[in-house]
């Protein structure tokens, strides 16, 4: 698998185009795997394409692939070739700072694209290697133009690349239409420089790092704005008729999949309740209760076949019926929301639904406390048990039973929780805190579910031994977080957690551990707070905003959505919910000053290092990460994220 460094913006655009063409629907798998029909507002077929493997995973175009070659050959002779002249007083050259360099590079490319006989270039930067420049144009999320050129002079390389991009967009006749209305991306791949034209400041440049607009300065004001953006996004994923919530939003194509998911409805309703607690709003409470109505409608009441209390995983909008699959994680996360809603409204129907679900979870336990993952409906009406053990599901069940006990004071649920807690504690004693299961290698998501569930059990039973394990395993996770300030691409991420959902869940768990640590008066609680702040910074650079939405069709619809990864720009609802929960858990703990700053190296130093030692600052994926990103066997609908 190519490293993230090898995935240029051009390659990412091709991957996004393929995703737009393929992701018209989904089940529990990645959206690119389902060819179901899209809603009428779906984007037209993408103009760019890239190959896919047998499972629909996007792959980079082969080296030398140039989808605009024919247009460039036909149109380049008609594109003006302006004379480059120096500005009055000379250019700043290597004395420029990073921001000024990007602004001038974008402005110069705009000059060339506008036509004319002369252009002014004040980018007299020298290098020991030729400059390879790539200029790309995006419109409504699609790559509509690309030009590449090399020259010993940066101005010449940028000019020639810009001219080829104009030719790719249709030549001189199209300059004032297609490319003029496009967002520009400029790359100097051999010098590790990439930028995108600012959406709010046309003609100015914004830094790109591995396809992301990095967040180099985090403060409470920025986080407050993103909470509002995230709230707006969550309100848009609720189906207006059924009140359930979509799992995927395919941002490059501006469409949802044709299913509503119980667990993502539960997660959304829980976050709406947190938002209501943060800033009381009766509309949010009403929407949470409407979502709970959808959830309860998805709960089985059939006592004859062991399904009563379980929740159907998804509702098919085309067939207008639930999918016959009952997953323990869906029931567990639904219990979280129902108990919280009962606490706010005092309406007993929510507690009754939660208790029914908890009884079903007990029926899915084995005598040793491990958990059967799901019941899958078969032809003829029978049900098949999915028996592989998942640490995610085991932890979710333990948390749900512990919370049910705290809501009911019924010892049956504490006893059931204790069986599963003993199972997890024995596994930790044998394997350590970094856990895997029958589906995946040891990873931080599974490990964090052990932390969260044991924390819930400790709150229910007051067991000091369990509490000590919580802090010990939380400390193990803190040590696995990337915290190198020079690495803005990965700072705040956990090793072997490659999705925004995983990072959001880990941030949410660490925020819960932090609050419990503070409540107990334990020393050193700020180590958990610092881990959450670092993760929040990372999540914000995976959040669609004006500058980062150049690869999506409808930036307003995507705003506030947390996209899955650099390669996969769809939004999963749980990514937004987990991030928002972490934000809301921490916003009251943060001061008004700077929370975290990652300074950028000086321009001259960065460019000189790139020229002298190619690869020295490579932040691409390691071999281990490449294997992880390629995917692992996992239960349907259950990946390296926090939900099922």
C-alpha positions as CSV (number, residue, x, y, z in Angstrom):
1,X,0.0,0.0,0.0
2,X,1.3,3.5,-0.8
3,X,2.2,5.7,2.1
4,X,0.2,8.7,2.9
5,X,3.1,10.8,1.6
6,X,2.7,9.1,-1.8
7,X,-1.0,10.0,-1.9
8,X,-0.9,13.4,-3.4
9,X,-3.9,15.7,-3.7
10,X,-4.3,14.6,-7.3
11,X,-4.5,11.0,-6.2
12,X,-6.8,11.8,-3.4
13,X,-9.1,13.6,-5.8
14,X,-9.2,10.5,-8.0
15,X,-10.0,8.4,-5.0
16,X,-12.8,10.8,-4.0
17,X,-14.2,10.7,-7.5
18,X,-14.3,6.9,-7.5
19,X,-15.9,7.1,-4.1
20,X,-18.6,9.4,-5.5
21,X,-19.3,7.1,-8.3
22,X,-19.5,4.0,-6.2
23,X,-20.9,5.1,-2.8
24,X,-24.6,5.4,-3.5
25,X,-25.6,3.2,-0.5
26,X,-24.2,0.9,2.1
27,X,-25.0,-1.7,4.7
28,X,-22.7,-2.3,7.7
29,X,-19.7,-2.2,5.5
30,X,-17.7,0.6,4.0
31,X,-19.8,2.7,1.7
32,X,-17.7,1.9,-1.4
33,X,-18.9,-1.7,-1.2
34,X,-22.6,-1.2,-1.9
35,X,-23.8,-0.2,-5.4
36,X,-27.4,0.6,-4.3
37,X,-29.2,3.4,-6.0
38,X,-28.8,7.0,-4.7
39,X,-31.3,9.6,-3.9
40,X,-32.3,12.0,-6.8
41,X,-29.9,14.7,-5.6
42,X,-26.9,12.5,-6.1
43,X,-24.0,13.9,-8.0
44,X,-23.5,12.9,-11.7
45,X,-20.9,10.4,-12.6
46,X,-17.5,11.6,-11.8
47,X,-15.2,12.8,-14.6
48,X,-12.2,11.2,-12.9
49,X,-11.8,7.6,-12.1
50,X,-9.3,5.3,-10.4
51,X,-9.1,1.5,-10.2
52,X,-10.6,-0.4,-7.3
53,X,-9.8,-3.8,-5.9
54,X,-12.3,-6.7,-5.6
55,X,-13.8,-5.3,-2.4
56,X,-14.3,-1.8,-3.7
57,X,-11.3,-0.3,-1.8
58,X,-9.9,2.6,-3.8
59,X,-6.4,2.3,-5.1
60,X,-4.1,5.0,-6.5
61,X,-3.9,5.5,-10.2
62,X,-0.8,3.8,-11.8
63,X,2.3,5.9,-12.1
64,X,2.2,8.1,-15.2
65,X,-1.6,8.0,-15.5
66,X,-2.7,11.4,-16.8
67,X,-6.4,11.7,-17.3
68,X,-6.1,15.1,-18.8
69,X,-3.3,14.3,-21.4
70,X,-5.6,14.6,-24.4
71,X,-7.1,17.9,-23.3
72,X,-3.7,19.4,-22.6
73,X,-2.3,18.3,-26.0
74,X,-5.2,19.8,-27.8
75,X,-5.6,23.0,-25.9
76,X,-2.1,24.0,-24.7
77,X,-1.2,25.9,-28.0
78,X,-4.2,28.2,-27.4
79,X,-3.2,29.1,-23.8
80,X,-1.2,32.3,-23.5
81,X,2.5,31.9,-22.5
82,X,3.2,35.1,-20.6
83,X,6.5,36.6,-19.9
84,X,7.6,36.5,-16.3
85,X,8.8,39.7,-14.9
86,X,10.2,40.5,-11.5
87,X,8.4,42.8,-9.1
88,X,9.6,46.3,-8.5
89,X,12.2,46.3,-5.8
90,X,12.9,42.5,-6.1
91,X,11.2,39.5,-4.5
92,X,11.5,38.2,-1.0
93,X,12.8,34.8,-2.1
94,X,13.8,32.5,0.7
95,X,13.2,35.3,3.2
96,X,9.4,34.8,2.9
97,X,7.5,33.2,5.8
98,X,5.3,30.2,5.1
99,X,2.1,32.1,4.9
100,X,3.4,34.8,2.5
101,X,5.0,32.1,0.3
102,X,1.6,30.3,-0.1
103,X,-0.2,33.5,-0.7
104,X,2.2,34.5,-3.4
105,X,2.2,31.1,-5.1
106,X,-1.5,31.0,-5.3
107,X,-1.7,34.6,-6.5
108,X,0.9,33.9,-9.2
109,X,-0.9,30.8,-10.5
110,X,-4.1,32.9,-10.6
111,X,-2.3,35.5,-12.7
112,X,-1.3,32.9,-15.2
113,X,-4.7,31.3,-15.3
114,X,-6.3,34.7,-16.0
115,X,-4.3,35.1,-19.3
116,X,-2.3,38.0,-20.5
117,X,1.1,38.7,-21.9
118,X,3.0,39.4,-18.7
119,X,2.9,38.1,-15.1
120,X,4.8,39.2,-12.0
121,X,6.5,36.5,-9.9
122,X,8.2,37.3,-6.6
123,X,9.1,33.7,-5.7
124,X,12.8,33.7,-6.3
125,X,13.5,30.6,-4.2
126,X,16.6,28.6,-5.0
127,X,17.0,24.8,-4.6
128,X,19.6,22.1,-5.4
129,X,17.0,20.2,-7.3
130,X,14.5,21.3,-10.0
131,X,11.1,22.4,-8.9
132,X,8.3,20.0,-9.8
133,X,5.0,21.9,-9.7
134,X,1.5,20.5,-9.9
135,X,-1.6,22.8,-10.2
136,X,-5.0,21.2,-9.7
137,X,-8.5,22.8,-10.0
138,X,-11.5,21.6,-8.0
139,X,-15.1,22.4,-8.7
140,X,-18.0,21.1,-6.6
141,X,-15.7,18.5,-5.2
142,X,-14.5,17.1,-8.6
143,X,-11.0,17.5,-10.1
144,X,-11.6,19.4,-13.3
145,X,-8.0,20.3,-14.2
146,X,-4.5,19.2,-13.6
147,X,-1.2,20.4,-14.9
148,X,2.4,19.4,-14.0
149,X,5.8,20.9,-15.0
150,X,9.4,21.0,-13.8
151,X,12.1,23.7,-14.1
152,X,15.1,24.9,-12.2
153,X,13.2,28.1,-11.6
154,X,10.1,28.0,-9.3
155,X,8.3,30.7,-11.3
156,X,8.7,28.9,-14.6
157,X,7.6,25.6,-13.1
158,X,4.5,27.1,-11.6
159,X,3.7,29.0,-14.8
160,X,4.0,26.0,-17.0
161,X,2.0,23.8,-14.6
162,X,-0.7,26.5,-14.5
163,X,-0.9,26.8,-18.3
164,X,-1.3,23.0,-18.5
165,X,-4.1,23.1,-15.9
166,X,-5.8,25.8,-18.0
167,X,-5.5,23.6,-21.0
168,X,-6.9,20.6,-19.1
169,X,-9.9,22.7,-18.1
170,X,-10.6,23.5,-21.8
171,X,-8.1,26.0,-22.9
172,X,-8.2,29.8,-23.2
173,X,-12.0,29.8,-23.9
174,X,-12.7,28.2,-20.6
175,X,-10.4,30.3,-18.4
176,X,-13.0,32.7,-17.3
177,X,-15.6,29.9,-16.6
178,X,-14.3,26.5,-15.4
179,X,-10.9,27.3,-13.9
180,X,-11.9,30.8,-12.7
181,X,-14.6,29.3,-10.5
182,X,-12.5,26.5,-9.2
183,X,-10.5,26.1,-6.0
184,X,-6.8,25.7,-6.8
185,X,-4.4,23.3,-5.2
186,X,-0.7,23.9,-5.7
187,X,1.9,21.2,-4.9
188,X,5.7,21.0,-5.0
189,X,5.9,17.3,-4.2
190,X,9.7,17.0,-4.3
191,X,10.0,19.9,-1.8
192,X,7.2,18.7,0.5
193,X,5.0,21.7,0.0
194,X,1.3,21.7,-0.7
195,X,-1.4,24.3,-0.4
196,X,-5.0,25.0,-1.3
197,X,-6.7,28.2,-2.2
198,X,-8.6,29.7,0.7
199,X,-12.4,29.6,0.4
200,X,-12.7,32.7,2.5
201,X,-9.8,34.6,1.0
202,X,-9.7,33.8,-2.7
203,X,-6.2,34.2,-4.1
204,X,-4.6,33.3,-0.8
205,X,-3.0,30.0,0.2
206,X,-3.8,27.6,3.1
207,X,-1.4,24.9,4.2
208,X,-2.0,21.3,3.3
209,X,-0.3,18.4,5.1
210,X,-0.9,14.9,3.6
211,X,-4.2,16.2,2.2
212,X,-5.4,17.8,5.5
213,X,-5.7,21.4,6.4
214,X,-3.7,21.2,9.7
215,X,-4.9,22.9,12.9
216,X,-1.7,24.4,14.4
217,X,-3.4,26.6,17.0
218,X,-6.2,25.4,19.3
219,X,-8.2,27.5,21.7
220,X,-11.6,27.4,23.4
221,X,-13.1,29.9,20.9
222,X,-12.3,27.6,18.0
223,X,-13.7,24.6,19.8
224,X,-16.9,26.5,20.6
225,X,-17.4,27.3,16.9
226,X,-16.9,23.6,16.0
227,X,-19.4,22.5,18.6
228,X,-22.0,24.7,16.8
229,X,-21.0,23.3,13.4
230,X,-21.2,19.7,14.7
231,X,-24.7,20.4,16.1
232,X,-25.8,21.6,12.7
233,X,-24.4,18.6,11.0
234,X,-26.2,16.1,13.4
235,X,-29.5,17.8,12.8
236,X,-29.1,17.3,9.1
237,X,-28.6,13.5,9.4
238,X,-31.9,12.9,11.0
239,X,-34.5,11.5,8.6
240,X,-37.4,13.9,8.6
241,X,-40.0,11.2,8.2
242,X,-38.8,8.3,10.4
243,X,-36.6,10.3,12.8
244,X,-33.9,7.8,12.6
245,X,-30.3,8.6,11.6
246,X,-28.1,7.7,8.7
247,X,-24.8,6.0,9.3
248,X,-22.9,7.4,6.2
249,X,-23.0,10.8,4.5
250,X,-21.0,10.5,1.2
251,X,-19.7,14.1,1.2
252,X,-18.0,14.0,-2.2
253,X,-21.3,13.2,-3.9
254,X,-23.6,14.9,-1.4
255,X,-25.9,11.9,-0.5
256,X,-26.8,9.6,2.3
257,X,-27.1,5.8,2.1
258,X,-30.6,4.3,2.0
259,X,-30.7,3.0,5.5
260,X,-31.3,4.3,9.0
261,X,-29.3,2.8,11.8
262,X,-30.5,2.2,15.4
263,X,-27.1,2.6,17.0
264,X,-26.3,5.8,15.2
265,X,-29.7,7.1,16.1
266,X,-28.9,6.3,19.7
267,X,-25.5,8.0,19.5
268,X,-27.0,11.1,17.9
269,X,-29.8,11.4,20.5
270,X,-27.2,11.0,23.3
271,X,-25.1,13.9,21.9
272,X,-28.3,16.0,21.4
273,X,-28.9,15.5,25.1
274,X,-25.4,16.6,25.9
275,X,-25.9,19.6,23.8
276,X,-29.1,20.4,25.6
277,X,-27.3,20.2,28.9
278,X,-24.5,22.5,27.6
279,X,-27.0,25.1,26.3
280,X,-30.7,24.3,27.1
281,X,-32.7,24.1,23.9
282,X,-36.2,22.5,23.9
283,X,-35.8,21.7,20.2
284,X,-32.8,19.4,20.9
285,X,-34.8,17.6,23.6
286,X,-37.7,17.2,21.3
287,X,-35.5,15.8,18.6
288,X,-33.8,13.4,21.0
289,X,-37.2,12.1,22.1
290,X,-38.3,11.6,18.5
291,X,-35.1,9.7,17.8
292,X,-35.9,7.5,20.8
293,X,-39.3,6.8,19.3
294,X,-37.5,5.4,16.2
295,X,-35.3,3.3,18.4
296,X,-38.1,1.9,20.5
297,X,-39.9,1.1,17.2
298,X,-36.9,-1.0,16.2
299,X,-36.9,-3.0,19.4
300,X,-38.1,-6.6,19.1
301,X,-40.9,-7.6,21.4
302,X,-41.0,-11.3,20.3
303,X,-40.5,-13.4,23.5
304,X,-40.8,-16.8,21.8
305,X,-37.5,-16.7,19.9
306,X,-35.0,-15.1,22.3
307,X,-35.1,-11.8,20.5
308,X,-37.3,-9.7,22.9
309,X,-35.4,-6.6,23.9
310,X,-32.8,-6.7,21.1
311,X,-32.8,-3.8,18.6
312,X,-32.8,-4.4,14.8
313,X,-29.6,-3.0,13.4
314,X,-30.9,-1.0,10.5
315,X,-34.1,0.1,8.7
316,X,-34.1,-0.3,4.9
317,X,-35.7,2.8,3.4
318,X,-36.4,1.2,0.1
319,X,-38.1,-1.9,1.5
320,X,-39.6,0.0,4.4
321,X,-38.6,-2.7,6.9
322,X,-35.9,-3.5,9.5
323,X,-32.9,-5.7,8.8
324,X,-33.2,-9.0,10.7
325,X,-30.0,-8.6,12.6
326,X,-29.8,-8.0,16.4
327,X,-26.4,-6.8,17.6
328,X,-25.4,-6.6,21.3
329,X,-23.6,-3.3,20.6
330,X,-26.8,-1.8,19.2
331,X,-28.7,-2.8,22.3
332,X,-25.9,-1.6,24.6
333,X,-25.6,1.9,23.1
334,X,-29.4,2.2,22.9
335,X,-29.4,1.6,26.7
336,X,-27.0,4.4,27.2
337,X,-29.4,6.8,25.5
338,X,-32.6,5.5,27.0
339,X,-31.3,5.7,30.5
340,X,-30.0,9.3,29.9
341,X,-33.4,10.3,28.4
342,X,-35.2,8.8,31.3
343,X,-33.1,10.8,33.7
344,X,-34.0,14.0,31.8
345,X,-37.7,13.3,31.2
346,X,-38.7,10.9,34.0
347,X,-40.8,9.1,31.4
348,X,-40.8,5.4,32.4
349,X,-41.2,4.1,28.9
350,X,-37.5,4.8,28.3
351,X,-36.4,2.9,31.4
352,X,-38.7,0.0,30.6
353,X,-37.2,-0.2,27.1
354,X,-33.7,-0.1,28.6
355,X,-34.5,-2.9,31.1
356,X,-35.9,-5.1,28.4
357,X,-32.7,-4.6,26.4
358,X,-30.6,-5.4,29.4
359,X,-32.5,-8.6,29.9
360,X,-31.8,-9.6,26.3
361,X,-28.1,-8.8,26.8
362,X,-28.0,-11.2,29.8
363,X,-29.4,-13.9,27.5
364,X,-26.4,-13.2,25.1
365,X,-23.8,-13.8,27.9
366,X,-21.9,-17.0,28.2
367,X,-21.3,-18.5,31.7
368,X,-17.7,-17.2,31.7
369,X,-19.0,-13.6,31.1
370,X,-18.0,-13.4,27.5
371,X,-20.6,-12.2,25.0
372,X,-22.1,-13.6,21.8
373,X,-22.0,-10.8,19.3
374,X,-25.3,-11.0,17.4
375,X,-28.4,-12.9,16.2
376,X,-28.7,-13.1,12.5
377,X,-32.1,-13.8,10.9
378,X,-32.2,-16.9,8.6
379,X,-34.6,-18.0,5.9
380,X,-37.7,-19.5,7.5
381,X,-37.6,-17.2,10.5
382,X,-34.9,-18.9,12.6
383,X,-32.0,-17.1,14.2
384,X,-28.3,-17.9,14.0
385,X,-25.9,-16.9,16.8
386,X,-22.8,-15.1,15.8
387,X,-20.5,-16.4,18.5
388,X,-17.0,-14.8,17.9
389,X,-15.8,-12.7,20.8
390,X,-15.4,-9.0,20.3
391,X,-13.8,-6.8,23.0
392,X,-15.8,-3.9,21.7
393,X,-19.1,-5.8,22.2
394,X,-18.0,-7.3,25.5
395,X,-17.1,-3.8,26.8
396,X,-20.4,-2.3,25.5
397,X,-22.4,-5.0,27.2
398,X,-20.5,-4.5,30.5
399,X,-21.1,-0.7,30.4
400,X,-24.8,-1.1,29.5
401,X,-25.4,-3.6,32.4
402,X,-23.5,-1.4,34.8
403,X,-25.6,1.6,33.9
404,X,-28.8,-0.3,34.1
405,X,-28.0,-1.4,37.6
406,X,-27.3,2.3,38.6
407,X,-30.7,3.3,37.1
408,X,-32.7,0.5,38.7
409,X,-30.7,-0.7,41.7
410,X,-31.6,-4.2,40.6
411,X,-28.8,-6.5,41.7
412,X,-29.5,-8.9,38.8
413,X,-27.8,-6.4,36.5
414,X,-24.8,-5.8,38.8
415,X,-24.2,-9.6,39.1
416,X,-24.4,-10.0,35.3
417,X,-22.0,-7.1,34.9
418,X,-19.6,-8.7,37.4
419,X,-19.4,-11.9,35.3
420,X,-18.3,-9.9,32.3
421,X,-16.0,-7.6,34.3
422,X,-14.2,-10.7,35.7
423,X,-13.8,-12.0,32.1
424,X,-12.2,-8.7,31.0
425,X,-10.0,-8.5,34.1
426,X,-8.7,-12.0,33.6
427,X,-7.9,-11.2,30.0
428,X,-6.0,-8.0,31.1
429,X,-4.1,-10.1,33.7
430,X,-3.1,-12.5,30.9
431,X,-2.6,-10.2,27.9
432,X,-2.0,-6.8,29.4
433,X,-4.0,-3.7,28.7
434,X,-3.5,-3.6,24.9
435,X,-6.2,-6.0,23.7
436,X,-7.5,-7.6,20.6
437,X,-10.1,-10.3,20.0
438,X,-11.4,-12.9,17.5
439,X,-11.7,-10.2,14.8
440,X,-8.7,-7.9,15.1
441,X,-5.2,-7.6,16.4
442,X,-4.5,-5.7,19.6
443,X,-5.6,-2.1,19.1
444,X,-6.5,1.0,21.1
445,X,-10.2,1.0,20.3
446,X,-10.8,-2.5,21.8
447,X,-8.5,-1.5,24.7
448,X,-10.4,1.8,25.3
449,X,-13.7,-0.1,25.5
450,X,-12.1,-2.2,28.3
451,X,-11.2,1.0,30.1
452,X,-14.7,2.6,29.6
453,X,-16.6,-0.5,30.6
454,X,-14.5,-1.2,33.7
455,X,-14.9,2.5,34.7
456,X,-18.7,2.1,34.4
457,X,-18.5,-1.1,36.5
458,X,-16.4,0.7,39.1
459,X,-18.9,3.5,39.4
460,X,-21.7,0.9,39.8
461,X,-19.9,-1.4,42.3
462,X,-17.2,0.8,43.9
463,X,-14.5,-1.9,43.5
464,X,-11.1,-0.3,44.1
465,X,-9.3,-3.1,42.3
466,X,-11.3,-2.4,39.2
467,X,-10.7,1.3,39.5
468,X,-6.9,0.8,39.7
469,X,-7.1,-1.3,36.5
470,X,-8.9,1.5,34.8
471,X,-6.2,4.1,35.6
472,X,-3.4,1.6,34.7
473,X,-4.9,0.8,31.3
474,X,-5.7,4.4,30.6
475,X,-2.1,5.3,31.3
476,X,-1.1,2.6,28.9
477,X,-3.2,4.3,26.2
478,X,-1.8,7.7,27.0
479,X,1.7,6.4,26.3
480,X,0.6,5.1,22.9
481,X,-0.6,8.5,21.7
482,X,1.5,10.4,19.1
483,X,2.7,13.6,20.6
484,X,5.6,14.8,18.4
485,X,5.0,18.6,17.8
486,X,6.7,18.5,14.4
487,X,4.2,16.0,13.1
488,X,1.0,17.9,12.6
489,X,-0.4,15.1,10.5
490,X,-0.5,12.6,13.3
491,X,-0.1,14.6,16.6
492,X,-2.9,13.5,18.9
493,X,-3.6,10.2,17.1
494,X,-3.2,6.8,18.7
495,X,-1.1,4.1,17.0
496,X,-3.2,1.6,15.1
497,X,-6.2,3.8,15.2
498,X,-6.5,5.3,11.7
499,X,-10.1,6.6,11.7
500,X,-11.6,9.8,13.0
501,X,-14.3,7.7,14.8
502,X,-11.5,5.8,16.7
503,X,-9.8,9.0,17.7
504,X,-13.1,10.6,18.8
505,X,-14.0,7.6,20.9
506,X,-10.6,7.5,22.5
507,X,-10.9,11.3,23.3
508,X,-14.4,10.6,24.8
509,X,-13.1,7.8,27.0
510,X,-10.1,9.8,28.2
511,X,-12.4,12.7,29.0
512,X,-14.5,10.3,31.2
513,X,-11.4,9.0,32.9
514,X,-10.2,12.6,33.5
515,X,-13.5,13.6,35.2
516,X,-13.5,10.4,37.3
517,X,-9.9,11.1,38.3
518,X,-10.7,14.6,39.3
519,X,-13.8,13.4,41.3
520,X,-11.7,10.9,43.2
521,X,-9.0,13.5,44.0
522,X,-6.3,11.4,42.4
523,X,-3.0,13.1,41.5
524,X,-1.8,13.6,37.9
525,X,-5.3,13.9,36.3
526,X,-4.0,16.5,33.8
527,X,-2.3,13.7,31.8
528,X,-5.7,12.6,30.6
529,X,-6.8,16.1,29.9
530,X,-3.7,16.7,27.8
531,X,-4.4,13.6,25.8
532,X,-8.0,14.8,25.1
533,X,-6.8,18.2,24.0
534,X,-4.3,16.7,21.6
535,X,-7.0,14.4,20.2
536,X,-9.4,17.3,19.8
537,X,-6.8,19.2,17.7
538,X,-6.5,16.2,15.4
539,X,-10.3,15.8,15.1
540,X,-10.7,19.4,14.1
541,X,-8.4,18.9,11.1
542,X,-10.7,16.0,10.0
543,X,-13.7,18.3,10.2
544,X,-15.2,19.8,7.1
545,X,-15.0,23.6,7.1
546,X,-14.7,26.2,4.4
547,X,-11.0,25.5,3.6
548,X,-11.1,21.7,3.9
549,X,-14.3,21.3,1.8
550,X,-12.7,21.6,-1.7
551,X,-13.2,17.9,-2.3
552,X,-17.0,17.8,-1.6
553,X,-19.9,18.7,-3.8
554,X,-21.9,20.7,-1.2
555,X,-19.7,22.4,1.4
556,X,-22.7,23.7,3.4
557,X,-24.2,20.2,3.8
558,X,-20.8,18.8,4.9
559,X,-19.9,21.6,7.3
560,X,-19.2,20.2,10.8
561,X,-19.0,16.6,9.5
562,X,-15.9,14.7,10.7
563,X,-14.6,12.7,7.7
564,X,-13.3,9.2,8.2
565,X,-9.7,9.5,6.9
566,X,-7.4,11.1,4.4
567,X,-8.3,8.4,1.8
568,X,-12.0,8.1,2.6
569,X,-13.8,11.4,2.8
570,X,-17.2,10.2,3.8
571,X,-18.6,11.1,7.2
572,X,-19.8,8.5,9.6
573,X,-22.2,9.7,12.2
574,X,-20.4,8.2,15.1
575,X,-17.3,10.1,14.2
576,X,-19.2,13.3,14.8
577,X,-20.9,12.1,17.9
578,X,-17.8,10.8,19.7
579,X,-15.9,14.0,18.8
580,X,-18.8,16.2,20.0
581,X,-19.1,14.2,23.3
582,X,-15.4,14.8,23.9
583,X,-15.7,18.5,23.2
584,X,-18.7,18.9,25.4
585,X,-17.1,16.9,28.2
586,X,-14.0,19.2,28.2
587,X,-15.3,22.6,27.2
588,X,-15.9,23.6,30.8
589,X,-12.4,22.5,31.8
590,X,-10.6,24.7,29.3
591,X,-9.2,28.2,29.8
592,X,-9.6,31.1,27.3
593,X,-6.0,31.2,26.3
594,X,-4.1,29.0,23.8
595,X,-4.5,25.3,24.5
596,X,-2.0,23.9,22.1
597,X,0.3,25.2,19.4
598,X,2.2,23.3,16.8
599,X,4.6,25.8,15.1
600,X,5.6,25.3,11.5
601,X,9.3,25.2,10.6
602,X,10.6,28.3,8.8
603,X,10.2,28.1,5.0
604,X,13.8,28.3,4.1
605,X,14.7,25.5,6.6
606,X,11.9,23.3,5.3
607,X,12.8,23.7,1.7
608,X,16.5,23.3,2.3
609,X,16.0,20.1,4.3
610,X,13.8,18.7,1.5
611,X,16.4,19.5,-1.1
612,X,19.3,18.1,0.9
613,X,17.8,14.9,2.4
614,X,14.7,13.6,0.6
615,X,12.8,11.4,2.9
616,X,14.3,12.7,6.0
617,X,11.1,14.3,7.2
618,X,8.8,11.7,5.7
619,X,5.6,11.4,7.7
620,X,4.1,8.7,5.6
621,X,2.5,5.6,7.0
622,X,4.7,3.0,8.5
623,X,4.6,-0.6,7.3
624,X,2.5,-1.5,10.4
625,X,0.0,1.3,9.6
626,X,-0.1,0.3,6.0
627,X,-1.2,-3.1,7.0
628,X,-3.8,-1.7,9.4
629,X,-5.1,0.7,6.8
630,X,-5.5,-2.2,4.3
631,X,-8.3,-3.6,6.6
632,X,-8.7,-6.5,8.9
633,X,-11.4,-9.1,9.3
634,X,-14.1,-7.7,11.5
635,X,-17.8,-8.2,12.3
636,X,-20.2,-6.6,9.9
637,X,-20.6,-3.0,10.8
638,X,-17.9,-3.1,13.4
639,X,-14.5,-1.7,12.4
640,X,-11.7,0.3,14.0
641,X,-14.3,2.7,15.3
642,X,-16.2,2.7,18.6
643,X,-19.7,1.6,17.4
644,X,-21.0,-1.5,15.7
